[in-house]
Amino acid sequence: SCRKTDSVGRFGGEEFLILAPHTGKKGVLKTAEKLRDIVAKYKFTGKFGDALITFSAGISSFPDDGQSAEEVIGKADELMYKSKKAGKNRISVG
């Protein structure tokens, strides 16, 4: 559900990172909300039965939220935890 120009990968145990070059925060928010909706509606089937999964996310961008990859990722991480504290299954934008 991402564009061919986006890069998606695991970034830690339960965290994923999406790099969306040349995309403003509004565009990224639209994509993230679409992904959140797709994941929430998908019935995951596994060894121990079916599960419904949700996710929380934080959106940050360069150079608005940092001058280095570490700063931008750190801001996104901070915003993700803000989403979790606010009730989970939501997206916070920097």
Buried (B, 14 or more C-beta within 10 A) or exposed (E): EBEEEBEEEEEEEEBEEBBBEEBEBEEBBEBBEEBBEEBEEEEEEEEEEEEEEEBBBBBBBEEEBBEEEEBBBBBBBBBBEBBBEEEEBBBBBB
